[in-house]
Amino acid sequence: MAARTPGAARDRTGWLERHDARLPAVPSSPLGPPAPRQDVAAYLRRLGLGAEPPSVDGLRRLHRAHVERVPYETLWIHLDQAWGIEPEASLRRIARDGRGGYCFQLNGSLSLLLDALGYRVTRHVGGVHGPEGPSVDALANHLVLVVHDLPDEDSPDGRWYVDAGLGDALHEPLPLIPGTYQQGPLRFELHATDDGVGDWHLTHDPVGSFPGMSFRAEPTAMDAFAERHQWLSTSPESGFVRVATAQARHAEGVDIMRGCVLTLVRGGERSAPTTFERRDDWYAVLEDQLGLRLDVGQDARERLWAKIAAEHERRTVDSGDR
């Protein structure tokens, strides 16, 4: 369970009364048709969980299992697979093919799973930003989920910020309440904002791969992300196109593969990088440590490794690190 730091205690009920405008009503059917039962069953098997009625503890179990067993990955881009962001297709790949995705696919499919299990969930426009801070230009580069109607001591109004699509960030959902939260070695700050960009802001731990992310309180549909997804998955300027990545979050930290270089986050620090020079060793880490199954055929596996190795060599030459 995420721990709130002692200094973050507040009159949360009073805060909710003062900021109720930030918490819009939930649409009655925000997600569309339900996911097929057989895909939901396969999804739960991959997560190692059984179906259970909605609850705060159940939501935490689902979130932990998702980020631990379904990797954040962009290898599909480097395999020229041209995935879309349709949640139904993402759910089938995760449930049946052993794949992952980035935020649009991970949170899109998770929203369908939660909906199928009886949770009330909405999708929201988010924007991961760099050190320059939140910006309108960054909005729609990230999909955020909010789960509703699960009140407990930590979340009196029953709203939870859910995010399996940030790679090295949340291990569990956070109450949609301003505060500082500790999850294993990583610390996060969640604040309501009036900066004209978003309504909420997450500040990542300093060891994280990005400074923060803003998101809007108003629910949205998946088509809000279509244009940005096209750019992120195809533009030569996109970091996802330049470098393949796979990441898995767990209670002790994060395992991050960028190209053929593995870095571990443990105890609030990043390890020295390990560079893989053998194809079979690299695939073994992806499959055994990061939980990524790549059933794409031997020729595609060979081409992918050759591309990853060539990109690493090119970056090494460009950096002068030889």
N, C-alpha and C positions, 0 to 999 in steps of 0.2 A: 504494500500500500504506500502511496506517496505520502511523505511526511511534510506537514507544514512547519516552517521554522517558528520558534516561539514569538519572534518579533512581528509575525504576520497576523496574529490574532486580531479580529475586529468584530464589530457589531454587524454580522453579515445580514441579518434580517433587515436592519435599518438601511444598509447599503442597497439592498434589493428594492426597497420602497422608494429610495431616492433616484434609482436608475432604471426604473421599470421600462422606460422608453427604449432601452437598449435590448429588450427581450421581447421581440415581436411574437405574435401568436403563431402557432404551428399550423401549417396547412393540413387539411384533413387527409390528403393522399399525395404527399410530396414526391414520391419516388416512382410511381407508375406501377406496372404489373409486377406481381410477386415472382421471386426466383423459383425455378422448378425444384420440387422436393428432392429429386435425386442429386441435383447439384449441391443443394444445401447439406444433404447427408454426406456427400463426398468432401465438401469443404470442412465440415466438423471433424471428419476422420483425419484430414490433414492437420488440423489444429490439435488433435488428440483430445477432443472434448465431446461431451454428449449434449444433446438439446436440453435446455432447462428454461423455466419462465424468466422473464426479465427481472433483474435485480442489480444492485450496485456491485455486489461481489461477482455476479455472473459477467457483468460488463468488464470488470477488471480482468477476469480470467480470459475472456475473449481477446481483449486488447493485448495482454501479455503474450498469449499464444500466437497471435497474428504477427507481431513484430519479431518474435523469436523464430517462427517457422516459415513465414512467407517473406522472402528477402526483398528489400528495396533493390531493384536491378534495372539496368538499362542495356543489358546485353542484346536484347531484341533489336535495338537500333542498329547495333554493329553486325547483327545477323541479317539485316535488311528485311526484317519481318513486318515493318510498317503497321504496328498495332494502332488501333483507334482507342477511344476513351469510353466506348459504350460499356456501362457497368455489367450488362448481361454477359458479354464476351469476356470481360476481365474475370468475372466470377468463374466461368467455365475453365479458363486457363489455370486459375489458381486451384480450383477444386479438382480438376482432372489431369492437368498436364504438369503439375509440379513447378509452375513458374511463379514469378512475382510481378514487378512493374514499378513505375514511379507513382507519384501521389495520385494522379487522376485514376489510374487503374487500381491501386491498392485501396484508397478510401472509397472509390466508386463501388468496388465489389464488396467491401466491408459494409457499406451502407445497405446494400441489398441483403446481406447475411443478417444484419441486425434487424432489418425490417421483417424478414421471414421468421425471425425468432420472437417477434412481438414487441420490439423496441420502437419507440417513436423517434425518428432520426431525420435531420435536415442537413442539406449540403450548403456550403457557404464559400464565397469567393475569398481567397487568401493571397498574400503576396510575401514570399520569402525575399528578404533584402540583404544587402551588403552593409559594410561599415558606414556608408553614407546615411543610413537610416531608412525608415519607411517611405515609400513613394507610390503615387497613383500608377506610375508606369509598371511597377512590380506586381500590382494586383492582377489576379487571374493566372499567375504562374503556379498557384497552389490551390488544392481543394481541401477544405476543412469540414469536419462533421461535428454536429452538436446532437447529443441524445437528451431527450426530455422526459419528464414525469418519473424521475427516480430520486425522490427526496431522501436525504439522510442527514446526519449531523454535519457533514462537510459541505453539503449542497442543499440547503433548505428548500430552494425552489425546484430542485430536481433536474437541473441542467448541467451537462457534462461536456467538456471539450474533448473530443476523441480524434486522434490523429495517428494512423499507422503509416503515413506517407511522407515522413520527414527524414527517414533513414537513421540518423544518429541521435534522435531526440527522445520523444516520450516512450516510456515503457508501459505506463498505465494512463488511463484518462485522468484529466484534471477537473475538479469542480469549476464551473464557469463563475468563479468568484475571484476577485483580485487577491493576490498573495504571492508568496514565495514557496516553492515546492521542491523537495528533495526526493529524487528517485535514484537509489543506488548512489553512484559517484557523481551524478549530474544534478545540477540545480537549475530551476527555471523560475522566471517571474512572469506572472500573468496580470495584465492591467487593462482596465477600461480606458479608452482614449478619446480625445476630441481634437485630433490632429488633421481632420479632413481627409484622411486616407482610409482608415478602418475604424471599427468600434472597439476592437480588442487587439492587444499586442502581446506576443510571447517573446520574451528575451531568453535566448539559448545560453547554456553554460559556456564559459569562456573557452573550454576545450572543444566545443562543437564546431561543425563545418560551416556554420553561418551565424551571424549575430542575432537575427530575430525574424519574426513573421507577423504581419498584421492581417486581420480578417474582419469581415463585415458581419453584422448581426442578422441582416436580412437573408432569408433562405433564397437559394438560386437553383437553376436547372443546369444540367451538364453542358448544354450548348454554350454556356458562358465561358467555357474553357477551350472550345474547339480551335479558335484561332491561335491561341498561345501554344496549345499542344502541337499544332502543325509546325510552328517555329521551333519549339524546343526539340522536337524529334527529327527535324530535317535540316535546319540551318547549319552551315559550317561554323557559324559563330557560337552555336549553342555548346555549353560545357558538356551536355549529355552526348552530343555528337562527337566531340573532340576526345573524350575519355570514357571508356566503358567502366561501369561501377556496379558493385554488389555489396550490400550492407545488411548486417543482422544485429538487432538490439537485444540485449538480455540483461539480467539483473546485475551482472558484474560490470557491464559497460557495452562496448560496441566493437564488432569486427568489420573492418572496411577494406574492400579490395578495389583499388583504382588501377585500371590497366592490369598489370601483372605484379603490383606492389600491394602487400598486405600490411595494414596498420591496426593495432589493437588499442582501444581506449580502456584503461584500467586505473582505478584509484584516482581519477581526475587527471590523468596524464596520458599522453600518446606514446606508444612504444616506438623503438627504432623500427624503421620499415624493413620488411622482408621482401626481396625481389625474387620472383620465380623465373627460372630459366628453362625449366622442363615443362612441356605441355601437360603430361600426365599429373605432375605435382600440382599444377595450377587448377586443373579440373577437379582433382581430389579435394582441394580446399573449398572450391565453389560448392561441391555436392555434399561433402561430409560436414564441413564447418558452417557453411552459410545456407545450407538447405535448398540449393538450387538444382533442379533436375533439367538437363538440357538434352532432351530426346529429339535431336535435330538431324541425325544421320552423321556418319563418319566424315564425309566430305565437308559438310558444313562446320563440323568441329575443327577440322584441319584449317579451313579458311579463317575461322574466327581466331584461332590461336596465332596464325601467321599475321593477321591484322593487328592483334593486341601486341605481339612482340615487335612488329615494325613501328607501331605508334610509340612504344616505350623507347626504342632506339632513337627515334626522331626527337623525342622530347629530351632525351639524355644529351644528344648532340647539340640541340638548341640551347640547353642550359649550360653547356660546357663542362658537365660533370662526367668525366670519362676516366 
